[in-house]
């Protein structure tokens, strides 16, 4: 049985450490905010210039000047601070944000990822993704294990233009979790979803990886 | 006392617009964009603009109205997703787009305003956005050289201004505005509220008036929301 989006987000939330400053990408990564354990205090960063993102507002609380990087309306917390885009990316580039969780179209076995353009399709631009993967010391990718047409997304090498090279530390898919201790190491299969076998994972993966002690 | 306050956007723009010029605009998505000045520049009919802005508005709002009227020939941006006419002009080659990573764009604007011609960053190394750019190794890592950006005109949106052009922004509507304010040969701020001398706390000013030559009271404060997301829908 594959993991649901919420289960993937919950798995990613277990990687949060007390006191972390965390940037969550658009899509499944946004769900991670709902699964932060009560005893783990984290501060969410938004590239448009916010530390301390609060939950979505009630109708009365909606403020057009309080939006996240996905342009969704959000609320403030007591810890919230606002700053310019230059300051926001100084935090990112300077390594002050501890962890970024983002989506990807493809990740390769060297931990390079592609998530911003498909040649021949409309290109919308990289936004802050290249800055995040280059600057944040720990990068976790949350993605489906295969594309809608069934091809592997964890690959020997990316077929799409890179967002960043050698930057991914952990991959959480609907089938499995892969991790590596540093960016020179190979990825190791750490966990599989319930009733998903190592063979199932290997059949859906193009990248080569090691098997963890668990297996 | 010399006041920087102008009555209308047209008066503030008088003498500043010419075909082929560069204009930098603050804002993130539709949040904190200088709505009044964008509309006035669109009405002026000025052509062949190079625009520096994180985003390009939507079809009928923000910079999108200048895209639709084909006044922009080149844009330097990080993300231009929400704009169909933009896509059409981009794909047909009518509109030239230079994509920058968002933080690189912000730093290029900051650097330009601070008189720094170029800087090195790890962002974008090994991607197509670094192709053709100088690479240098610092502390064992490759970095790409990016250049500072300046504009003939910078337009920003702030919450409050005084007659000296000191600005205070509101919440996340700050975004690119403080850096964009520094990168213009001339900078115009449109603000929700103009206050008298001494009414802004000097310790709380985000953009000192030295960067701002002209100020108008914003005639448009629609503040359109792109993704209204409410607690109930919250997953």
Boltz contact constraints between the chains, C-beta under 6 A:
constraints:
  - contact:
      token1: [A, 34]
      token2: [B, 235]
      max_distance: 6.0
  - contact:
      token1: [A, 48]
      token2: [B, 28]
      max_distance: 6.0
  - contact:
      token1: [A, 48]
      token2: [B, 172]
      max_distance: 6.0
  - contact:
      token1: [A, 48]
      token2: [B, 175]
      max_distance: 6.0
  - contact:
      token1: [A, 49]
      token2: [B, 172]
      max_distance: 6.0
  - contact:
      token1: [A, 49]
      token2: [B, 174]
      max_distance: 6.0
  - contact:
      token1: [A, 49]
      token2: [B, 175]
      max_distance: 6.0
  - contact:
      token1: [A, 50]
      token2: [B, 172]
      max_distance: 6.0
  - contact:
      token1: [A, 56]
      token2: [B, 229]
      max_distance: 6.0
  - contact:
      token1: [A, 56]
      token2: [B, 230]
      max_distance: 6.0
  - contact:
      token1: [A, 56]
      token2: [B, 231]
      max_distance: 6.0
  - contact:
      token1: [A, 56]
      token2: [B, 234]
      max_distance: 6.0
  - contact:
      token1: [A, 58]
      token2: [B, 231]
      max_distance: 6.0
  - contact:
      token1: [A, 64]
      token2: [B, 223]
      max_distance: 6.0
  - contact:
      token1: [A, 64]
      token2: [B, 225]
      max_distance: 6.0
  - contact:
      token1: [A, 65]
      token2: [B, 170]
      max_distance: 6.0
  - contact:
      token1: [A, 65]
      token2: [B, 171]
      max_distance: 6.0
  - contact:
      token1: [A, 65]
      token2: [B, 173]
      max_distance: 6.0
  - contact:
      token1: [A, 66]
      token2: [B, 171]
      max_distance: 6.0
  - contact:
      token1: [A, 66]
      token2: [B, 172]
      max_distance: 6.0
  - contact:
      token1: [A, 67]
      token2: [B, 31]
      max_distance: 6.0
  - contact:
      token1: [A, 67]
      token2: [B, 172]
      max_distance: 6.0
  - contact:
      token1: [A, 71]
      token2: [B, 29]
      max_distance: 6.0
  - contact:
      token1: [A, 71]
      token2: [B, 226]
      max_distance: 6.0
  - contact:
      token1: [A, 71]
      token2: [B, 227]
      max_distance: 6.0
  - contact:
      token1: [A, 72]
      token2: [B, 227]
      max_distance: 6.0
  - contact:
      token1: [A, 72]
      token2: [B, 229]
      max_distance: 6.0
  - contact:
      token1: [A, 73]
      token2: [B, 228]
      max_distance: 6.0
  - contact:
      token1: [A, 73]
      token2: [B, 229]
      max_distance: 6.0
  - contact:
      token1: [A, 82]
      token2: [B, 171]
      max_distance: 6.0
  - contact:
      token1: [A, 82]
      token2: [B, 172]
      max_distance: 6.0
  - contact:
      token1: [A, 82]
      token2: [B, 174]
      max_distance: 6.0
  - contact:
      token1: [A, 84]
      token2: [B, 174]
      max_distance: 6.0
  - contact:
      token1: [A, 84]
      token2: [B, 178]
      max_distance: 6.0
  - contact:
      token1: [A, 84]
      token2: [B, 179]
      max_distance: 6.0
  - contact:
      token1: [A, 85]
      token2: [B, 106]
      max_distance: 6.0
  - contact:
      token1: [A, 85]
      token2: [B, 175]
      max_distance: 6.0
  - contact:
      token1: [A, 85]
      token2: [B, 176]
      max_distance: 6.0
  - contact:
      token1: [A, 86]
      token2: [B, 106]
      max_distance: 6.0
  - contact:
      token1: [A, 86]
      token2: [B, 110]
      max_distance: 6.0
  - contact:
      token1: [A, 86]
      token2: [B, 179]
      max_distance: 6.0
  - contact:
      token1: [A, 89]
      token2: [B, 103]
      max_distance: 6.0
  - contact:
      token1: [A, 89]
      token2: [B, 106]
      max_distance: 6.0
  - contact:
      token1: [A, 92]
      token2: [B, 103]
      max_distance: 6.0
  - contact:
      token1: [A, 93]
      token2: [B, 103]
      max_distance: 6.0
  - contact:
      token1: [A, 122]
      token2: [B, 87]
      max_distance: 6.0
  - contact:
      token1: [A, 124]
      token2: [B, 79]
      max_distance: 6.0
  - contact:
      token1: [A, 124]
      token2: [B, 80]
      max_distance: 6.0
  - contact:
      token1: [A, 124]
      token2: [B, 81]
      max_distance: 6.0
  - contact:
      token1: [A, 125]
      token2: [B, 78]
      max_distance: 6.0
  - contact:
      token1: [A, 125]
      token2: [B, 79]
      max_distance: 6.0
  - contact:
      token1: [A, 125]
      token2: [B, 80]
      max_distance: 6.0
  - contact:
      token1: [A, 125]
      token2: [B, 99]
      max_distance: 6.0
  - contact:
      token1: [A, 126]
      token2: [B, 101]
      max_distance: 6.0
  - contact:
      token1: [A, 127]
      token2: [B, 78]
      max_distance: 6.0
  - contact:
      token1: [A, 127]
      token2: [B, 79]
      max_distance: 6.0
  - contact:
      token1: [A, 127]
      token2: [B, 102]
      max_distance: 6.0
  - contact:
      token1: [A, 128]
      token2: [B, 102]
      max_distance: 6.0
  - contact:
      token1: [A, 130]
      token2: [B, 101]
      max_distance: 6.0
  - contact:
      token1: [A, 130]
      token2: [B, 123]
      max_distance: 6.0
  - contact:
      token1: [A, 130]
      token2: [B, 124]
      max_distance: 6.0
  - contact:
      token1: [A, 131]
      token2: [B, 101]
      max_distance: 6.0
  - contact:
      token1: [A, 131]
      token2: [B, 102]
      max_distance: 6.0
  - contact:
      token1: [A, 131]
      token2: [B, 103]
      max_distance: 6.0
  - contact:
      token1: [A, 131]
      token2: [B, 123]
      max_distance: 6.0
  - contact:
      token1: [A, 134]
      token2: [B, 122]
      max_distance: 6.0
  - contact:
      token1: [A, 134]
      token2: [B, 123]
      max_distance: 6.0
  - contact:
      token1: [A, 161]
      token2: [B, 128]
      max_distance: 6.0
  - contact:
      token1: [A, 162]
      token2: [B, 126]
      max_distance: 6.0
  - contact:
      token1: [A, 162]
      token2: [B, 127]
      max_distance: 6.0
  - contact:
      token1: [A, 165]
      token2: [B, 126]
      max_distance: 6.0
